[in-house]
């Protein structure tokens, strides 16, 4: 099926936007740290501290690299076109994501299954990235699939072992790793050559 002209134009803008991709890397770095900290809550004290330090260090490296690269890219660059964040579809998907997380948490609380909260949230976040892949940029498919996979594996393994901490560790570390890896490609792109005046 052919894409609508507006959707195709937006996809092209996003795919070609170094600055938009770098903002995505920065966001991935920050959320990767958050997932790492969540995972650490299922570990013994020393292992939890090591996990938090490692996640913070990796996240800081990603954020600093993204900010530096963004500053270089922004110099003398033309005004950006439409971005993912300015799209109405983005807002709709994020609102649906938040509603699904709240609703899912209410169900888990009512059924006394809160040990699966991290898996539920990882699965919903993964699904929202799959929608982003369909609408904006195909690279989101990988991230969405990875987060869905770790949510499923963590929930199954944790349920079989009857171990809530195992769910936290598998899903949290898997989601953190997925976000950290997803942040790397924009940081490795060649810096654009400034226009010759």
C-alpha positions in Angstrom: 0.0 0.0 0.0 1.4 3.4 -0.9 2.0 5.9 1.8 0.2 9.2 2.0 2.3 12.0 0.7 2.3 13.7 4.1 3.4 10.5 5.9 6.1 9.9 3.3 7.4 13.4 3.7 7.5 13.1 7.5 9.3 9.8 7.3 11.9 11.3 4.9 12.4 14.3 7.2 13.0 12.1 10.2 15.2 9.6 8.4 17.4 12.5 7.1 17.4 14.5 10.4 20.7 14.1 12.2 19.6 16.4 14.9 16.3 14.5 15.5 18.3 11.2 15.6 20.7 12.7 18.1 17.9 13.8 20.4 16.7 10.2 20.2 20.1 9.0 21.3 20.1 11.4 24.2 16.6 10.2 25.3 17.6 6.6 24.9 20.7 7.2 27.0 18.6 8.7 29.8 15.9 6.0 29.7 18.6 3.3 29.5 19.9 4.5 32.9 16.4 4.5 34.4 15.8 0.9 33.2 19.3 -0.1 34.6 18.3 1.3 38.0 15.0 -0.5 37.9 16.8 -3.8 37.1 19.2 -3.2 40.0 16.3 -3.3 42.5 16.2 -7.0 42.0 19.9 -7.6 42.8 21.9 -7.9 46.0 23.3 -4.6 47.3 26.8 -4.8 45.8 25.6 -6.0 42.5 22.9 -3.4 42.5 25.5 -0.6 43.1 27.7 -1.9 40.3 24.8 -2.0 37.9 23.8 1.5 38.8 27.3 2.8 38.3 27.7 1.0 35.0 24.3 2.2 33.7 25.1 5.8 34.8 28.5 5.8 33.2 27.1 4.4 29.9 24.2 6.8 29.9 26.6 9.8 30.6 28.9 8.8 27.7 25.9 8.6 25.4 24.4 11.9 26.5 27.7 13.8 26.4 28.4 12.4 22.9 24.9 13.2 21.7 25.1 16.8 23.0 28.5 17.4 21.5 27.5 16.0 18.2 24.2 17.9 18.2 26.2 21.2 18.8 28.5 20.4 15.8 25.5 19.5 13.6 23.5 22.5 14.5 26.3 25.0 13.5 25.4 26.5 10.2 22.7 23.9 9.5 19.4 24.8 7.9 16.3 25.0 10.0 15.0 21.5 10.7 11.9 20.2 8.9 9.1 18.4 10.7 10.2 16.0 13.4 8.8 13.0 15.1 8.1 15.1 18.2 6.0 17.6 16.2 3.8 15.0 14.7 0.2 14.5 15.8 0.7 10.7 15.4 3.6 10.8 17.9 1.3 12.5 20.5 -1.5 10.0 19.9 0.8 7.0 20.3 2.5 8.4 23.5 -0.9 9.2 25.0 -2.1 5.7 24.2 1.1 4.3 25.7 0.6 6.2 29.0 -3.1 5.1 29.2 -2.1 1.5 28.5 0.6 1.6 31.2 -1.8 3.1 33.8 -4.6 0.6 32.9 -2.2 -2.4 32.9 -0.9 -1.4 36.3 -4.4 -1.1 37.7 -5.2 -4.6 36.4 -1.9 -6.1 37.8 -2.6 -4.4 41.2 -6.2 -5.7 41.3 -5.0 -9.2 40.5 -2.0 -9.1 42.9 0.4 -9.7 40.0 2.6 -6.6 40.5 5.8 -8.6 40.0 5.0 -8.5 36.2 4.8 -4.6 36.2 8.2 -4.2 34.6 7.5 -6.7 31.9 4.1 -5.1 31.2 5.8 -1.6 30.8 8.6 -3.0 28.7 6.1 -4.7 26.4 3.9 -1.5 26.0 7.0 0.6 25.3 8.2 -2.0 22.8 4.8 -1.9 21.1 4.9 1.9 20.9 8.3 1.7 19.2 6.8 -0.8 16.7 4.1 1.8 15.8 6.9 4.4 15.5 8.7 2.0 13.1 5.5 1.8 10.9 4.9 5.5 10.9 8.3 7.2 11.1 11.5 5.3 10.8 12.1 1.5 10.3 15.0 1.6 12.8 12.3 1.6 15.6 11.3 -1.9 14.6 14.5 -3.3 16.1 14.2 -1.5 19.4 10.5 -2.3 19.8 11.1 -6.0 19.0 14.0 -6.2 21.4 12.0 -4.7 24.3 9.0 -6.9 23.6 11.3 -10.0 23.5 12.9 -9.2 26.9 9.5 -8.5 28.4 8.2 -12.0 27.2 11.4 -13.8 28.2 11.6 -12.1 31.6 7.9 -12.8 32.4 8.1 -16.5 31.4 11.4 -17.2 33.1 10.3 -15.3 36.3 7.0 -17.1 36.3 8.6 -20.5 36.0 11.1 -19.8 38.7 8.5 -18.0 40.8 11.1 -15.2 41.3 10.0 -11.5 41.0 13.6 -10.3 41.3 14.5 -12.4 38.2 11.8 -10.7 36.2 13.3 -7.3 37.3 16.8 -8.2 36.3 16.0 -9.8 33.0 13.6 -7.2 31.8 15.4 -4.2 33.3 18.8 -5.1 32.0 17.5 -6.2 28.6 15.5 -3.0 28.1 18.5 -0.9 29.2 20.8 -2.7 26.9 18.3 -2.3 24.0 18.1 1.4 24.5 21.8 1.9 24.9 22.5 -0.1 21.7 19.7 1.8 19.8 21.4 5.1 20.7 24.7 4.3 19.0 24.0 4.5 15.2 23.3 8.3 15.2 26.5 8.9 17.2 28.5 7.0 14.6 27.3 8.8 11.5 29.8 11.0 9.8 29.4 14.7 10.7 27.8 16.6 7.8 30.2 18.7 5.8 29.5 22.4 6.3 28.3 24.2 3.1 31.0 26.0 1.1 30.3 29.7 1.1 
